[in-house]
Amino acid sequence: MYPSEDKCIMLMSISSGCLVRLGYLMKDFHERSFENERWFDSEMYNETAKYVIGNTLGCLKPSFRTIPNMFNMLYPFMRDEDPPGPLLGCSMSVQALCKPRTKLSSTVAPITSHLPIVRTPLMQSIIEKVKDNPYISIPGVPMLVVFSNMTYNYEDALIIGEGLKLSTSVWERQRATMESSGARIGDKFGTPHGQKFVLSQILSKDKMPSFQGCKTGEVFKPRVIIASYSIHKCGAMGQLYQVWLTFSVVEDFDF
């Protein structure tokens, strides 16, 4: 989220969490009830190396580390979030909280009061080769994003402005060809935080709704409109962290 077009922050190291699905503890496929239901995540499944099917579920014994891990990923989701809509847990990589990087197994102790610099291993390797500018970042397109619930961005739908410039390329593969160099209705978008959207509307500048900033009262038109509840529903804690970091750049610490 960019509060103004002359200030841009790129967040590259937030990863989506484990996939959480509802399984059944049963010996017979026809005997399904609320009492024998149980949540399983991909981490538990991979650790036990057992198929999540049939009576094999009765052999799954979560480790001491898995139990609090499952609780953290499911909270505050309720039973209403049952499949077919799987849940994404919140998993923020360690390097997103350190300056400038750290190993996953290291103990981090704060040594400065500066805000963290978010980098991926690839970005860090690029920075190490460019000694003149340690704060170099990959060029991007400044976009003013508004999180607002509207008619045409319900659930995973997305609204963009007509003048939004996107970096695209033409590619070919068997029975699939990309012919358009711009966004079209029905195109799918993804964020580094694990969110996925389907483009539902492309509005011209005069039809794009205007918003007023609560702090300054300035009226502006956004480039992208995303439903506000898509953040907490997808568990995109990295996106909340990015918004906070962006507002801190403009010294708006009350956000």
TIMILO-79249 format. One record per residue: residue in one letter; x negated, z negated, y negated of N, C-alpha, C in turn. Coordinates in nm, 3 decimals, decimal comma, always signed. Each point is the difference from the previous one (the first is absolute). Layout:
   residu        nX        nZ        nY       caX       caZ       caY        cX        cZ        cY
        a         X         Z         Y         X         Z         Y         X         Z         Y
...
***
This chain:
   residu        nX        nZ        nY       caX       caZ       caY        cX        cZ        cY
        m    -0,085    +0,000    +0,118    +0,085    +0,000    -0,118    -0,088    +0,000    -0,123
        y    +0,021    +0,092    -0,091    -0,083    +0,014    -0,117    +0,081    -0,030    -0,126
        p    -0,034    -0,105    -0,077    +0,077    -0,033    -0,119    -0,015    +0,102    -0,111
        s    -0,107    +0,075    -0,002    -0,016    +0,106    -0,099    -0,088    +0,107    +0,061
        e    +0,010    +0,122    -0,052    -0,068    +0,113    +0,062    -0,150    +0,001    -0,028
        d    -0,049    -0,084    -0,091    -0,143    -0,002    -0,027    -0,071    -0,109    +0,080
        k    +0,074    -0,071    +0,085    -0,060    -0,102    +0,085    +0,040    +0,029    +0,144
        c    -0,101    +0,017    +0,085    +0,028    +0,041    +0,137    -0,081    -0,086    +0,095
        i    +0,062    -0,051    +0,103    -0,068    -0,078    +0,103    +0,029    +0,063    +0,135
        m    -0,104    +0,018    +0,079    +0,017    +0,056    +0,133    -0,023    -0,109    +0,104
        l    +0,096    -0,021    +0,084    -0,008    -0,099    +0,107    -0,011    +0,073    +0,132
        m    -0,108    -0,022    +0,075    -0,028    +0,084    +0,115    -0,009    -0,074    +0,131
        s    +0,001    -0,132    -0,001    -0,033    -0,070    +0,124    +0,112    -0,086    +0,055
        i    +0,124    +0,027    -0,039    +0,112    -0,072    +0,057    +0,052    +0,076    +0,122
        s    +0,012    -0,066    +0,111    +0,046    +0,066    +0,122    +0,134    -0,059    +0,043
        s    +0,079    +0,083    +0,066    +0,128    -0,049    +0,050    -0,022    -0,092    +0,119
        g    +0,100    -0,079    +0,031    -0,017    -0,102    +0,103    +0,038    +0,047    +0,138
        c    +0,014    -0,097    +0,090    +0,034    +0,030    +0,138    +0,145    +0,047    +0,011
        l    +0,025    +0,078    +0,101    +0,136    +0,044    +0,028    +0,071    -0,107    +0,082
        v    +0,115    -0,044    -0,047    +0,075    -0,107    +0,065    +0,128    +0,056    +0,058
        r    +0,022    -0,023    +0,128    +0,120    +0,049    +0,066    +0,067    -0,113    +0,079
        l    +0,126    +0,020    +0,027    +0,077    -0,098    +0,077    -0,005    +0,037    +0,148
        g    -0,046    -0,094    +0,084    -0,005    +0,022    +0,143    +0,092    -0,095    +0,074
        y    +0,007    +0,018    +0,131    +0,093    -0,081    +0,081    -0,076    -0,062    +0,116
        l    +0,020    -0,128    +0,019    -0,051    -0,069    +0,118    +0,106    +0,009    +0,108
        m    -0,019    +0,090    +0,096    +0,107    +0,023    +0,097    -0,059    +0,053    +0,130
        k    +0,073    -0,017    +0,105    -0,034    +0,056    +0,130    +0,086    +0,121    +0,031
        d    +0,112    +0,009    -0,068    +0,092    +0,112    +0,021    +0,026    +0,065    -0,135
        f    -0,009    +0,133    -0,006    +0,019    +0,071    -0,125    +0,141    -0,017    -0,055
        h    +0,095    -0,036    +0,082    +0,139    -0,013    -0,045    +0,031    -0,141    -0,052
        e    -0,091    -0,092    +0,020    +0,024    -0,137    -0,044    -0,073    -0,025    -0,132
        r    +0,068    +0,033    -0,107    -0,058    -0,021    -0,133    +0,090    -0,096    -0,077
        s    -0,058    -0,104    -0,053    +0,075    -0,098    -0,077    -0,090    -0,055    -0,109
        f    +0,062    -0,071    -0,093    -0,075    -0,056    -0,111    -0,104    -0,101    +0,047
        e    +0,030    -0,070    +0,110    -0,089    -0,106    +0,046    -0,132    +0,055    +0,052
        n    -0,001    +0,121    +0,057    -0,125    +0,051    +0,057    -0,068    +0,104    -0,088
        e    +0,038    +0,005    -0,127    -0,068    +0,091    -0,092    -0,124    -0,066    -0,059
        r    -0,097    +0,083    -0,032    -0,124    -0,054    -0,053    -0,072    +0,108    -0,081
        w    -0,064    -0,042    -0,108    -0,072    +0,095    -0,086    -0,142    +0,020    +0,054
        f    -0,045    +0,125    -0,003    -0,135    +0,035    +0,044    -0,064    +0,087    -0,107
        d    -0,125    -0,024    -0,030    -0,072    +0,087    -0,092    -0,106    +0,076    +0,077
        s    -0,058    +0,100    -0,067    -0,099    +0,085    +0,066    -0,125    -0,079    +0,036
        e    -0,031    -0,103    -0,077    -0,119    -0,080    +0,029    +0,018    -0,077    +0,131
        m    +0,115    -0,061    +0,018    +0,027    -0,072    +0,124    -0,001    +0,094    +0,120
        y    +0,060    +0,117    -0,019    +0,007    +0,097    +0,109    -0,138    +0,046    +0,041
        n    -0,086    +0,030    -0,098    -0,134    +0,049    +0,031    -0,088    -0,109    +0,059
        e    +0,018    -0,123    -0,042    -0,082    -0,109    +0,053    +0,031    -0,027    +0,146
        t    +0,126    +0,006    +0,037    +0,038    -0,032    +0,137    -0,019    +0,118    +0,094
        a    -0,008    +0,121    -0,059    -0,021    +0,121    +0,080    +0,107    +0,017    +0,107
        k    +0,122    -0,035    -0,033    +0,111    +0,016    +0,092    +0,109    +0,083    -0,066
        y    +0,070    +0,078    +0,078    +0,107    +0,082    -0,055    +0,119    -0,087    -0,038
        v    +0,054    +0,025    -0,120    +0,116    -0,077    -0,046    +0,125    +0,066    +0,056
        i    +0,026    -0,025    +0,126    +0,115    +0,062    +0,066    +0,036    -0,082    +0,123
        g    +0,127    -0,010    +0,029    +0,047    -0,063    +0,123    -0,043    -0,144    +0,015
        n    -0,022    -0,044    +0,125    -0,033    -0,139    +0,023    -0,145    -0,032    -0,036
        t    -0,077    +0,101    -0,040    -0,138    -0,026    -0,043    -0,001    -0,090    -0,123
        l    +0,110    +0,003    -0,078    +0,006    -0,083    -0,119    -0,010    -0,147    +0,032
        g    +0,047    -0,039    +0,117    -0,007    -0,140    +0,036    -0,142    -0,050    +0,020
        c    -0,096    +0,091    +0,018    -0,139    -0,037    +0,021    -0,078    -0,012    -0,131
        l    +0,059    +0,043    -0,111    -0,070    -0,004    -0,127    -0,008    -0,143    -0,051
        k    -0,120    -0,050    -0,018    -0,020    -0,134    -0,053    -0,082    +0,011    -0,128
        p    +0,063    -0,019    -0,115    -0,073    +0,015    -0,126    -0,110    -0,103    -0,014
        s    -0,109    +0,041    -0,061    -0,111    -0,091    -0,022    +0,032    -0,095    -0,115
        f    -0,087    -0,099    -0,019    +0,020    -0,097    -0,108    +0,001    +0,069    -0,136
        r    -0,079    +0,105    -0,016    -0,008    +0,071    -0,127    +0,120    +0,090    -0,021
        t    +0,064    +0,045    +0,107    +0,111    +0,094    -0,012    +0,126    -0,065    -0,054
        i    +0,024    -0,126    +0,036    +0,125    -0,066    -0,040    +0,014    -0,011    -0,152
        p    -0,098    -0,057    -0,073    +0,015    -0,003    -0,147    -0,006    +0,139    -0,060
        n    -0,072    +0,091    +0,065    -0,007    +0,137    -0,050    +0,138    +0,066    +0,003
        m    +0,074    -0,021    +0,107    +0,134    +0,056    +0,011    +0,093    -0,060    -0,104
        f    -0,013    -0,131    -0,021    +0,087    -0,065    -0,098    -0,024    +0,054    -0,140
        n    -0,126    +0,019    -0,037    -0,033    +0,048    -0,133    +0,052    +0,141    -0,023
        m    -0,002    +0,083    +0,104    +0,044    +0,138    -0,017    +0,151    +0,012    -0,001
        l    +0,069    -0,087    +0,069    +0,145    +0,010    +0,005    +0,068    -0,070    -0,117
        y    -0,062    -0,099    -0,058    +0,058    -0,070    -0,113    -0,010    +0,089    -0,123
        p    +0,105    +0,020    -0,083    +0,131    -0,064    +0,009    +0,107    +0,091    +0,061
        f    -0,039    +0,091    +0,090    +0,097    +0,091    +0,059    +0,097    -0,076    +0,091
        m    +0,124    +0,046    +0,004    +0,103    -0,063    +0,082    +0,038    +0,093    +0,115
        r    +0,092    -0,046    +0,080    +0,042    +0,076    +0,117    +0,068    +0,131    -0,039
        d    +0,049    +0,011    -0,121    +0,065    +0,123    -0,046    -0,096    +0,118    -0,005
        e    -0,129    -0,026    +0,007    -0,099    +0,107    -0,008    -0,039    +0,051    +0,139
        d    +0,092    -0,007    +0,094    -0,030    +0,045    +0,136    -0,027    +0,150    +0,003
        p    -0,069    +0,050    +0,105    -0,017    +0,144    +0,018    +0,135    +0,068    +0,004
        p    +0,008    +0,131    -0,026    -0,110    +0,096    +0,003    -0,092    +0,000    -0,120
        g    +0,021    -0,084    -0,100    -0,092    -0,006    -0,113    -0,111    -0,100    +0,026
        p    -0,119    +0,039    +0,045    -0,107    -0,095    +0,028    -0,052    -0,062    -0,130
        l    -0,060    -0,116    +0,011    -0,052    -0,070    -0,115    -0,149    +0,024    -0,014
        l    -0,047    -0,001    -0,121    -0,143    +0,007    -0,026    -0,046    -0,136    -0,050
        g    -0,098    -0,058    +0,065    -0,053    -0,127    -0,046    -0,095    +0,020    -0,115
        c    -0,032    -0,109    -0,069    -0,090    +0,005    -0,115    -0,142    -0,029    +0,047
        s    -0,089    +0,091    -0,022    -0,138    -0,019    +0,041    -0,090    +0,055    -0,110
        m    -0,065    -0,087    -0,074    -0,088    +0,043    -0,107    -0,145    -0,012    +0,047
        s    -0,077    +0,107    -0,011    -0,137    -0,003    +0,048    -0,082    -0,096    -0,085
        v    -0,102    -0,058    +0,062    -0,080    -0,102    -0,068    -0,068    +0,057    -0,123
        q    -0,045    +0,126    +0,007    -0,073    +0,057    -0,112    +0,086    +0,015    -0,124
        a    +0,132    -0,008    +0,015    +0,088    +0,011    -0,116    +0,004    -0,129    -0,080
        l    -0,060    -0,106    +0,052    +0,003    -0,128    -0,068    -0,139    -0,045    -0,044
        c    -0,101    +0,080    +0,024    -0,136    -0,041    -0,027    -0,066    +0,095    -0,100
        k    -0,111    -0,043    -0,056    -0,072    +0,083    -0,095    -0,145    +0,008    +0,040
        p    -0,051    +0,120    +0,030    +0,079    +0,122    +0,015    +0,045    +0,024    +0,144
        r    -0,063    -0,064    +0,097    +0,039    +0,023    +0,139    -0,051    -0,117    +0,084
        t    +0,052    -0,008    +0,122    -0,045    -0,102    +0,092    +0,033    +0,043    +0,142
        k    -0,069    -0,054    +0,095    +0,031    +0,028    +0,139    +0,122    -0,082    +0,040
        l    +0,069    +0,048    +0,101    +0,122    -0,068    +0,043    -0,027    -0,139    +0,054
        s    -0,121    -0,021    +0,051    -0,031    -0,128    +0,062    -0,071    -0,097    -0,093
        s    -0,028    +0,040    -0,123    -0,076    -0,085    -0,090    +0,091    -0,100    -0,071
        t    -0,059    -0,107    -0,049    +0,072    -0,100    -0,078    -0,020    +0,030    -0,148
        v    +0,108    +0,017    -0,072    -0,008    +0,040    -0,140    +0,008    -0,122    -0,090
        a    -0,094    -0,014    -0,091    +0,002    -0,108    -0,098    -0,006    +0,062    -0,140
        p    +0,090    -0,038    -0,090    +0,000    +0,059    -0,134    -0,125    -0,039    -0,078
        i    -0,062    +0,097    -0,065    -0,120    -0,025    -0,080    +0,020    +0,039    -0,145
        t    +0,104    +0,078    -0,030    +0,030    +0,037    -0,138    +0,149    -0,013    -0,023
        s    +0,040    +0,013    -0,124    +0,141    -0,009    -0,036    +0,060    +0,137    -0,032
        h    -0,073    +0,107    +0,031    +0,049    +0,134    -0,028    +0,109    +0,038    +0,100
        l    +0,085    +0,093    -0,041    +0,102    +0,051    +0,090    -0,067    +0,082    +0,111
        p    +0,057    +0,002    +0,119    -0,063    +0,072    +0,112    +0,000    +0,150    -0,020
        i    -0,101    +0,063    +0,053    -0,008    +0,146    +0,002    +0,034    +0,046    +0,140
        v    +0,100    +0,084    +0,012    +0,050    +0,042    +0,130    -0,070    +0,129    +0,042
        r    -0,067    -0,003    +0,113    -0,073    +0,117    +0,047    +0,012    +0,012    +0,152
        t    -0,002    +0,123    +0,047    -0,010    +0,027    +0,143    -0,148    +0,018    +0,034
        p    -0,037    -0,004    +0,129    -0,139    +0,027    +0,036    -0,049    +0,136    -0,049
        l    +0,087    +0,102    +0,003    -0,039    +0,132    -0,051    -0,027    -0,006    -0,149
        m    +0,088    -0,068    -0,075    -0,020    -0,012    -0,144    -0,127    -0,076    -0,031
        q    -0,030    -0,103    +0,078    -0,120    -0,079    -0,023    -0,125    +0,084    +0,022
        s    +0,001    +0,085    +0,102    -0,116    +0,086    +0,026    -0,022    +0,100    -0,113
        i    +0,111    +0,047    -0,060    -0,013    +0,092    -0,114    -0,059    -0,073    -0,120
        i    +0,047    -0,122    -0,024    -0,048    -0,076    -0,116    -0,148    -0,033    +0,014
        e    -0,045    -0,029    +0,121    -0,140    -0,033    +0,021    -0,092    +0,117    -0,033
        k    +0,051    +0,122    +0,013    -0,080    +0,118    -0,032    +0,002    +0,033    -0,149
        v    +0,094    -0,056    -0,073    +0,010    +0,025    -0,144    -0,038    -0,130    -0,071
        k    -0,128    -0,015    -0,034    -0,049    -0,126    -0,056    +0,033    -0,015    -0,148
        d    +0,024    +0,112    -0,070    +0,021    -0,007    -0,144    +0,133    -0,063    -0,036
        n    +0,101    +0,022    +0,081    +0,134    -0,050    -0,031    +0,055    -0,076    +0,120
        p    -0,017    -0,132    +0,005    +0,048    -0,076    +0,117    +0,151    -0,010    +0,009
        y    +0,071    +0,037    -0,107    +0,145    -0,012    +0,000    +0,067    +0,137    +0,010
        i    -0,069    +0,093    +0,063    +0,055    +0,135    +0,014    +0,122    -0,004    +0,091
        s    +0,094    +0,087    -0,026    +0,119    +0,011    +0,085    +0,033    +0,146    +0,019
        i    +0,070    +0,029    +0,110    +0,039    +0,138    +0,027    +0,108    +0,041    -0,099
        p    -0,014    +0,117    -0,066    +0,101    +0,043    -0,098    +0,138    +0,010    +0,063
        g    +0,100    -0,043    -0,072    +0,137    +0,007    +0,047    +0,093    +0,046    -0,111
        v    +0,126    +0,003    +0,028    +0,102    +0,040    -0,097    +0,072    -0,126    -0,047
        p    -0,012    -0,036    -0,129    +0,072    -0,118    -0,050    +0,151    +0,020    +0,012
        m    +0,067    -0,093    +0,064    +0,144    +0,010    +0,019    +0,065    -0,131    -0,041
        l    +0,103    +0,009    -0,081    +0,076    -0,117    -0,039    +0,114    -0,017    +0,100
        v    -0,005    -0,108    +0,078    +0,096    -0,024    +0,108    +0,094    -0,112    -0,040
        v    +0,129    +0,021    +0,022    +0,101    -0,102    -0,026    +0,066    -0,039    +0,132
        f    +0,008    -0,129    +0,025    +0,069    -0,051    +0,118    +0,142    -0,039    -0,041
        s    +0,096    +0,085    +0,033    +0,138    -0,021    -0,041    +0,093    +0,056    +0,106
        n    +0,106    -0,072    +0,032    +0,098    +0,045    +0,099    +0,100    +0,092    -0,067
        m    +0,004    +0,125    +0,045    +0,091    +0,100    -0,056    +0,073    +0,071    +0,113
        t    +0,090    +0,090    -0,037    +0,084    +0,066    +0,100    -0,081    +0,089    +0,092
        y    -0,094    +0,075    -0,055    -0,071    +0,100    +0,079    -0,135    -0,048    +0,054
        n    -0,028    -0,127    -0,007    -0,121    -0,049    +0,065    +0,031    -0,117    +0,093
        y    +0,120    +0,002    +0,057    +0,040    -0,104    +0,094    -0,087    +0,006    +0,126
        e    -0,036    -0,116    +0,052    -0,085    -0,012    +0,119    -0,134    +0,070    -0,022
        d    -0,026    +0,109    +0,074    -0,131    +0,063    -0,007    +0,000    +0,127    -0,083
        a    +0,097    +0,018    -0,089    +0,004    +0,118    -0,086    -0,087    -0,023    -0,123
        l    -0,042    +0,110    -0,062    -0,094    -0,004    -0,111    +0,045    +0,095    -0,109
        i    -0,017    -0,039    -0,126    +0,032    +0,084    -0,115    -0,127    +0,024    -0,080
        i    -0,028    +0,125    -0,035    -0,118    +0,031    -0,080    +0,041    +0,086    -0,119
        g    -0,089    +0,006    -0,100    +0,023    +0,084    -0,116    -0,043    +0,142    +0,027
        e    +0,059    +0,093    -0,072    -0,027    +0,142    +0,022    -0,144    +0,036    -0,033
        g    -0,060    -0,071    -0,096    -0,136    +0,033    -0,042    -0,108    -0,070    +0,078
        l    +0,034    -0,069    +0,107    -0,100    -0,073    +0,077    -0,094    +0,096    +0,070
        k    -0,129    -0,014    -0,025    -0,100    +0,087    +0,061    -0,053    -0,065    +0,127
        l    +0,002    +0,075    +0,107    -0,047    -0,050    +0,128    -0,113    +0,087    +0,050
        s    -0,096    -0,062    +0,067    -0,110    +0,073    +0,060    +0,042    +0,048    +0,138
        t    +0,015    +0,130    +0,016    +0,046    +0,055    +0,127    -0,095    +0,108    +0,047
        s    +0,011    +0,037    +0,123    -0,081    +0,108    +0,057    +0,084    +0,076    +0,101
        v    -0,033    +0,126    +0,017    +0,071    +0,085    +0,095    -0,072    -0,007    +0,134
        w    +0,072    -0,030    +0,105    -0,061    -0,010    +0,132    +0,091    +0,064    +0,102
        e    -0,057    +0,039    +0,111    +0,075    +0,067    +0,105    -0,034    -0,063    +0,135
        r    +0,096    +0,000    +0,087    -0,022    -0,036    +0,139    +0,108    +0,070    +0,081
        q    +0,000    -0,021    +0,127    +0,095    +0,071    +0,084    +0,144    -0,036    -0,037
        r    +0,078    +0,101    -0,035    +0,142    -0,012    -0,033    +0,025    -0,091    -0,121
        a    -0,097    -0,017    -0,087    +0,020    -0,083    -0,119    -0,085    +0,054    -0,114
        t    +0,061    +0,029    -0,112    -0,071    +0,053    -0,116    +0,052    -0,067    -0,126
        m    -0,090    -0,046    -0,083    +0,038    -0,059    -0,128    -0,007    +0,108    -0,106
        e    +0,114    +0,033    -0,061    +0,008    +0,112    -0,092    +0,008    -0,043    -0,146
        s    +0,041    -0,122    -0,027    +0,019    -0,044    -0,138    -0,117    -0,086    -0,045
        s    -0,045    +0,020    -0,124    -0,108    -0,080    -0,057    +0,053    -0,119    -0,079
        g    +0,131    -0,017    -0,003    +0,062    -0,111    -0,072    +0,099    -0,073    +0,087
        a    +0,051    -0,109    -0,051    +0,094    -0,081    +0,077    +0,138    +0,064    +0,001
        r    +0,068    -0,012    +0,113    +0,135    +0,051    +0,015    +0,088    -0,109    +0,061
        i    +0,130    +0,008    -0,024    +0,093    -0,098    +0,056    -0,008    +0,004    +0,153
        g    -0,012    -0,116    +0,059    -0,016    -0,010    +0,145    -0,143    -0,026    +0,043
        d    -0,097    +0,018    -0,093    -0,139    -0,029    +0,034    -0,018    -0,150    +0,025
        k    -0,097    -0,032    +0,085    -0,027    -0,139    +0,035    -0,125    -0,049    -0,073
        f    +0,007    -0,122    -0,050    -0,110    -0,061    -0,071    -0,039    -0,130    +0,071
        g    -0,127    -0,035    -0,011    -0,048    -0,125    +0,056    -0,092    -0,069    -0,098
        t    -0,007    -0,133    +0,007    -0,088    -0,078    -0,086    -0,105    -0,069    +0,085
        p    -0,111    -0,044    -0,061    -0,100    -0,074    +0,076    +0,050    -0,133    +0,054
        h    +0,120    -0,041    -0,040    +0,054    -0,128    +0,041    +0,092    +0,011    +0,121
        g    +0,009    +0,118    +0,060    +0,082    +0,016    +0,119    +0,141    +0,045    -0,027
        q    +0,035    +0,024    -0,126    +0,135    +0,046    -0,032    +0,011    +0,150    +0,019
        k    +0,118    +0,045    +0,037    +0,027    +0,143    +0,015    +0,131    +0,031    -0,071
        f    +0,000    +0,111    -0,075    +0,116    +0,038    -0,079    +0,036    +0,145    +0,026
        v    +0,125    +0,034    -0,026    +0,048    +0,137    +0,003    +0,048    +0,034    -0,141
        l    -0,049    +0,111    -0,054    +0,034    +0,040    -0,136    +0,146    +0,043    -0,006
        s    +0,079    -0,069    -0,083    +0,143    +0,029    -0,008    +0,039    +0,069    -0,130
        q    -0,078    -0,017    -0,105    +0,034    +0,057    -0,130    -0,125    +0,035    -0,077
        i    +0,005    +0,112    -0,072    -0,104    +0,038    -0,095    +0,069    +0,020    -0,135
        l    -0,023    -0,091    -0,092    +0,070    +0,001    -0,127    -0,087    +0,057    -0,111
        s    +0,063    +0,075    -0,091    -0,071    +0,048    -0,118    -0,022    -0,118    -0,095
        k    -0,085    +0,021    -0,100    -0,036    -0,110    -0,089    +0,120    -0,053    -0,077
        d    +0,092    +0,088    -0,038    +0,115    -0,045    -0,077    +0,102    -0,073    +0,087
        k    -0,002    +0,023    +0,132    +0,094    -0,067    +0,089    -0,059    -0,126    +0,064
        m    -0,130    -0,018    -0,012    -0,063    -0,120    +0,055    +0,045    -0,121    -0,082
        p    +0,050    -0,106    +0,065    +0,048    -0,118    -0,075    -0,111    -0,068    -0,078
        s    +0,037    -0,058    -0,113    -0,094    -0,073    -0,084    +0,007    -0,149    +0,032
        f    -0,115    -0,065    -0,009    -0,010    -0,143    +0,026    -0,066    -0,068    -0,120
        q    +0,030    -0,125    -0,019    -0,055    -0,077    -0,110    -0,083    -0,115    +0,054
        g    -0,125    -0,009    -0,047    -0,086    -0,107    +0,044    +0,046    -0,135    -0,051
        c    -0,002    -0,101    +0,087    +0,048    -0,133    -0,038    -0,094    -0,068    -0,099
        k    -0,129    +0,029    +0,008    -0,097    -0,069    -0,085    -0,008    +0,061    -0,140
        t    -0,016    +0,132    -0,008    -0,022    +0,066    -0,129    +0,125    +0,067    -0,055
        g    +0,101    +0,023    +0,086    +0,119    +0,070    -0,045    -0,017    +0,150    -0,008
        e    -0,115    +0,051    +0,042    -0,027    +0,143    -0,006    +0,086    +0,075    +0,102
        v    +0,058    +0,113    -0,042    +0,081    +0,083    +0,087    -0,088    +0,108    +0,062
        f    +0,012    +0,022    +0,131    -0,084    +0,098    +0,068    +0,078    +0,066    +0,111
        k    -0,050    +0,114    +0,045    +0,055    +0,072    +0,113    -0,104    +0,001    +0,112
        p    +0,037    -0,041    +0,119    -0,097    -0,006    +0,110    -0,024    +0,137    +0,064
        r    -0,100    +0,006    +0,084    -0,026    +0,119    +0,081    +0,062    -0,012    +0,138
        v    +0,006    -0,122    +0,052    +0,051    -0,024    +0,135    +0,092    -0,122    -0,004
        i    +0,111    +0,006    +0,073    +0,092    -0,114    +0,011    +0,013    -0,037    +0,147
        i    -0,036    -0,123    +0,032    +0,005    -0,051    +0,137    +0,093    -0,120    +0,003
        a    +0,077    -0,012    +0,106    +0,090    -0,115    +0,014    -0,081    -0,129    +0,005
        s    +0,042    -0,099    -0,078    -0,077    -0,124    -0,009    -0,002    -0,076    +0,132
        y    +0,108    +0,007    +0,078    +0,003    -0,075    +0,125    -0,081    +0,067    +0,110
        s    -0,056    +0,119    -0,027    -0,085    +0,063    +0,101    -0,131    -0,075    +0,016
        i    -0,036    -0,082    -0,098    -0,126    -0,075    +0,008    +0,011    -0,112    +0,102
        h    +0,095    -0,090    -0,020    +0,010    -0,115    +0,091    +0,058    +0,039    +0,134
        k    +0,083    +0,104    +0,006    +0,056    +0,040    +0,129    -0,107    +0,056    +0,091
        c    -0,094    +0,077    -0,056    -0,109    +0,056    +0,079    -0,115    -0,098    +0,015
        g    +0,008    -0,113    -0,066    -0,110    -0,094    +0,009    -0,126    +0,048    -0,066
        a    +0,013    +0,080    -0,107    -0,117    +0,059    -0,066    -0,059    -0,099    -0,099
        m    -0,062    -0,105    +0,050    -0,060    -0,099    -0,087    -0,115    +0,059    -0,080
        g    -0,066    +0,100    +0,054    -0,107    +0,065    -0,074    +0,050    +0,065    -0,127
        q    +0,123    +0,050    +0,003    +0,057    +0,062    -0,119    +0,028    -0,105    -0,107
        l    +0,048    -0,115    +0,040    +0,020    -0,109    -0,096    -0,133    -0,042    -0,061
        y    -0,104    -0,004    +0,083    -0,134    -0,034    -0,049    -0,048    +0,104    -0,100
        q    +0,026    +0,127    +0,027    -0,042    +0,106    -0,090    +0,072    -0,010    -0,134
        v    +0,130    -0,030    +0,003    +0,076    -0,015    -0,124    -0,056    -0,115    -0,083
        w    -0,029    -0,112    +0,065    -0,056    -0,114    -0,072    -0,135    +0,036    -0,060
        l    -0,084    +0,070    +0,074    -0,132    +0,037    -0,048    +0,011    +0,095    -0,119
        t    +0,097    +0,091    +0,005    +0,018    +0,093    -0,110    +0,044    -0,071    -0,127
        f    +0,093    -0,093    +0,013    +0,047    -0,072    -0,117    -0,110    -0,089    -0,058
        s    -0,090    -0,049    +0,084    -0,108    -0,082    -0,051    -0,097    +0,081    -0,085
        v    -0,007    +0,131    +0,023    -0,087    +0,086    -0,081    +0,049    +0,003    -0,144
        v    +0,131    +0,001    -0,019    +0,057    +0,002    -0,135    +0,029    -0,141    -0,050
        e    -0,061    -0,100    +0,068    +0,008    -0,140    -0,040    +0,144    -0,051    -0,002
        d    +0,078    +0,044    +0,095    +0,136    -0,050    +0,015    +0,003    -0,089    +0,123
        f    -0,051    -0,121    -0,013    -0,013    -0,089    +0,114    +0,129    -0,072    +0,032
        d    +0,104    +0,021    -0,081    +0,129    -0,065    +0,026    +0,082    +0,077    +0,101
        f    -0,051    +0,116    +0,047    +0,077    +0,082    +0,094    +0,019    -0,075    +0,130
***
